Amino acid sequence: MLIIFNLSGLLIGLLGAFVGVLTAGLTGSLAAGVLALSAIWASVGLWWRKGRKADGGQRRYPSIFFIPLPFLAIATAILALINIPIELRTTSRTPDPRQPAFTQAEANLRSPSVSGDIDLATSVHNAVSNGAFVGMIAERTYVHAAASDTGVLILVKISNLKKFPNPARSAMLQTVADTVKNTPSLATKPLYIGIKGTLMYGAIQTPSESKVGTDDHQALLAFYGDKPAEATAPPGNP
């Protein structure tokens, strides 16, 4: 078996990883966590290297993948520093006020199997769970439906979506859309459909687009209205 670390490297590496995860959790910053990890790897790694073995010889550098941890810490610290401006730009943006409502809708995709507008969700659930989509059959199925004066939102979660090829996902989107349109009061309303597996979305449909094989579901937020314009800083402020 190929040994890719020495014992000191493993122990110091785990210590740095622990401190890094703890720091990231407390600060909410991945960059801060990686910098903390790098600091542990560099400082403790150099301290270990300066020590002496029982026979008086110098200790080996603690290493992982044959790379001394103090040197590896330089690379991880550079990556963290590069990521800091990206994090700052991301966190400085105004949060989308539509996201909490969408997150709450997603949270309903668990027992019971239908939620929201129960009659509509039940119709969609029956159509999906009893349908065959290019030979694929949905397993555990959960549906959340919501209708407003301005549109209809359908979220579907099936446990085996990752096994569905793109044509099967497209067929499921069409089945859901047809089911909604069979309700006369909803037939002409803008329709937003999201189909997800255990973790990620695999198909979406909005009035302007239809996508399969992607987890990009931000367009579904339009069900809750247009995204408010981000506030601009007063003149003279950064």
C-alpha positions as MATLAB code, in Angstrom:
seq = 'MLIIFNLSGLLIGLLGAFVGVLTAGLTGSLAAGVLALSAIWASVGLWWRKGRKADGGQRRYPSIFFIPLPFLAIATAILALINIPIELRTTSRTPDPRQPAFTQAEANLRSPSVSGDIDLATSVHNAVSNGAFVGMIAERTYVHAAASDTGVLILVKISNLKKFPNPARSAMLQTVADTVKNTPSLATKPLYIGIKGTLMYGAIQTPSESKVGTDDHQALLAFYGDKPAEATAPPGNP';
ca = [
       0.000    0.000    0.000;
       1.295    3.436   -0.932;
       1.641    5.639    2.139;
       0.617    9.208    1.241;
       1.251   10.770    4.640;
       3.382   10.329    7.721;
       1.827   10.117   11.182;
       2.739   13.669   12.151;
       1.307   14.911    8.859;
      -1.948   13.058    9.458;
      -2.379   14.366   13.002;
      -1.452   17.972   12.199;
      -3.523   17.807    9.029;
      -6.587   16.689   11.002;
      -5.972   19.395   13.616;
      -5.855   22.040   10.906;
      -8.984   20.667    9.250;
     -10.841   20.739   12.578;
      -9.828   24.336   13.302;
     -10.675   25.327    9.728;
     -14.159   23.822    9.830;
     -14.800   25.372   13.253;
     -13.649   28.801   12.046;
     -15.740   28.597    8.874;
     -18.791   27.629   10.921;
     -18.336   30.478   13.392;
     -17.610   33.156   10.791;
     -19.721   31.915    7.902;
     -16.672   32.368    5.663;
     -14.969   29.548    3.801;
     -11.954   31.760    3.167;
     -11.525   32.386    6.904;
     -11.713   28.661    7.549;
      -9.040   27.886    4.954;
      -6.780   30.625    6.341;
      -7.139   29.146    9.834;
      -6.305   25.704    8.463;
      -3.269   27.135    6.685;
      -2.065   28.864    9.857;
      -2.216   25.607   11.825;
      -0.465   23.628    9.119;
       2.307   26.210    8.796;
       2.927   27.011   12.476;
       2.546   23.548   13.953;
       4.304   21.978   10.977;
       7.358   24.201   11.397;
       7.343   23.661   15.161;
       7.396   19.905   14.605;
      10.193   20.169   12.040;
      12.427   22.070   14.511;
      12.232   19.256   17.049;
      14.764   16.461   17.299;
      14.342   12.714   17.159;
      15.521   10.470   20.002;
      18.816    9.857   18.184;
      19.410   13.582   17.802;
      18.528   13.723   14.133;
      16.133   16.304   12.740;
      12.519   15.335   12.340;
      10.971   14.977    8.897;
       8.448   17.538    7.770;
       4.873   16.454    8.527;
       3.435   15.758    5.099;
       0.320   14.743    3.188;
       0.543   13.394   -0.365;
       4.302   13.695    0.096;
       4.002   17.506    0.360;
       5.309   19.087    3.581;
       2.393   20.742    5.369;
       4.088   24.183    5.741;
       4.538   24.312    1.969;
       1.016   23.029    1.347;
      -0.218   25.765    3.704;
       1.196   28.407    1.354;
      -0.947   27.090   -1.504;
      -4.119   26.870    0.589;
      -3.555   30.372    2.002;
      -3.197   31.791   -1.520;
      -6.450   30.120   -2.556;
      -8.187   31.593    0.504;
      -6.896   35.087   -0.238;
      -8.083   34.831   -3.834;
     -11.524   33.790   -2.602;
     -11.939   36.693   -0.138;
     -12.991   39.295   -2.776;
     -15.456   36.796   -4.246;
     -17.027   36.231   -0.838;
     -17.205   39.968   -0.189;
     -18.969   40.608   -3.490;
     -21.426   37.800   -2.804;
     -22.278   38.830    0.747;
     -22.595   42.510   -0.197;
     -25.500   41.790   -2.521;
     -29.004   42.452   -1.291;
     -30.641   39.104   -0.386;
     -33.476   38.148   -2.723;
     -36.643   38.673   -0.649;
     -38.403   35.965   -2.666;
     -36.025   33.221   -1.513;
     -37.549   32.550    1.953;
     -40.986   31.853    0.443;
     -39.454   29.477   -2.107;
     -37.372   27.734    0.560;
     -40.517   27.210    2.617;
     -42.291   25.727   -0.404;
     -39.391   23.314   -0.930;
     -39.513   22.309    2.735;
     -42.996   20.903    2.133;
     -41.605   18.232   -0.200;
     -41.719   15.539    2.430;
     -44.417   13.645    4.303;
     -47.307   14.101    3.615;
     -46.919   13.456   -0.088;
     -49.026   16.488   -1.122;
     -49.057   20.025    0.278;
     -50.187   23.540   -0.523;
     -53.211   23.497   -2.839;
     -54.195   19.939   -1.946;
     -56.571   19.304   -4.851;
     -54.074   20.508   -7.443;
     -51.139   18.776   -5.730;
     -53.102   15.514   -5.597;
     -53.912   15.694   -9.317;
     -50.238   16.240  -10.161;
     -49.133   13.539   -7.720;
     -51.479   11.000   -9.327;
     -50.318   11.914  -12.816;
     -46.638   11.610  -11.901;
     -46.789    8.514   -9.688;
     -49.021    6.611  -12.149;
     -47.246    7.704  -15.314;
     -44.467    6.169  -17.382;
     -41.933    8.591  -18.824;
     -39.956    7.103  -21.681;
     -40.033    3.827  -19.770;
     -39.155    5.384  -16.398;
     -41.483    5.239  -13.405;
     -41.299    7.656  -10.484;
     -40.689    6.120   -7.096;
     -41.390    8.040   -3.859;
     -43.154   11.189   -5.005;
     -43.938   14.448   -3.190;
     -45.765   17.422   -4.675;
     -46.263   20.990   -3.490;
     -48.692   23.171   -5.436;
     -49.491   26.851   -5.068;
     -51.717   29.088   -7.146;
     -52.061   32.856   -7.024;
     -53.709   35.527   -9.135;
     -50.549   35.778  -11.195;
     -49.343   32.178  -11.642;
     -49.040   28.552  -10.610;
     -46.068   26.894   -8.901;
     -45.616   23.125   -8.933;
     -42.675   21.509   -7.147;
     -42.210   17.765   -7.569;
     -39.686   15.617   -5.731;
     -39.031   12.012   -6.749;
     -36.474    9.793   -5.091;
     -35.051    8.264   -8.288;
     -34.803   11.321  -10.540;
     -31.054   10.813  -11.051;
     -31.884    7.667  -13.034;
     -34.130    9.560  -15.439;
     -32.546   10.484  -18.792;
     -33.308   13.951  -20.111;
     -36.122   12.803  -22.450;
     -37.907   11.232  -19.456;
     -37.552   14.450  -17.488;
     -38.968   16.439  -20.390;
     -41.901   14.041  -20.587;
     -42.589   14.524  -16.873;
     -42.558   18.305  -17.288;
     -45.123   17.948  -20.065;
     -47.313   15.675  -17.946;
     -47.295   18.142  -15.060;
     -48.092   21.038  -17.391;
     -50.952   19.145  -19.027;
     -52.375   18.242  -15.622;
     -52.435   21.878  -14.512;
     -53.971   23.039  -17.788;
     -56.816   20.535  -17.312;
     -58.027   22.828  -14.510;
     -59.954   25.545  -16.405;
     -59.269   28.280  -13.845;
     -55.498   27.696  -14.130;
     -55.154   26.951  -17.836;
     -54.046   30.424  -18.886;
     -51.939   31.345  -15.874;
     -48.123   31.460  -16.079;
     -46.800   28.099  -14.946;
     -43.610   27.414  -12.966;
     -42.554   23.768  -12.553;
     -39.554   22.408  -10.686;
     -38.718   18.695  -10.582;
     -35.992   17.631   -8.173;
     -34.410   14.462   -6.893;
     -33.215   13.793   -3.374;
     -30.922   16.836   -3.377;
     -30.911   18.708   -6.684;
     -33.277   19.850   -9.370;
     -33.135   18.064  -12.690;
     -35.790   19.857  -14.721;
     -37.570   23.226  -14.617;
     -40.149   25.003  -16.712;
     -41.204   28.647  -16.649;
     -43.278   30.714  -19.078;
     -40.061   31.678  -20.863;
     -37.898   28.535  -20.772;
     -37.666   24.809  -20.177;
     -34.463   23.149  -18.943;
     -33.548   19.559  -18.192;
     -30.362   18.163  -16.710;
     -29.634   21.319  -14.713;
     -29.927   22.401  -11.095;
     -30.344   26.070  -12.047;
     -33.782   26.746  -10.583;
     -33.502   30.469   -9.803;
     -36.001   31.251  -12.562;
     -38.730   29.638  -10.444;
     -38.507   32.564   -8.017;
     -40.366   34.631  -10.617;
     -43.578   32.975   -9.372;
     -43.307   35.339   -6.408;
     -42.897   38.410   -8.615;
     -40.044   40.300  -10.199;
     -36.775   40.551   -8.344;
     -36.485   43.935   -6.622;
     -33.659   46.128   -7.875;
     -30.624   46.054   -5.594;
     -30.157   49.156   -3.520;
     -27.441   51.428   -4.815;
     -24.928   53.150   -2.549;
     -25.236   56.920   -2.142;
     -22.805   59.003   -4.224;
     -19.359   59.092   -2.701;
     -19.748   55.751   -0.892;
     -18.081   52.583   -2.178;
];
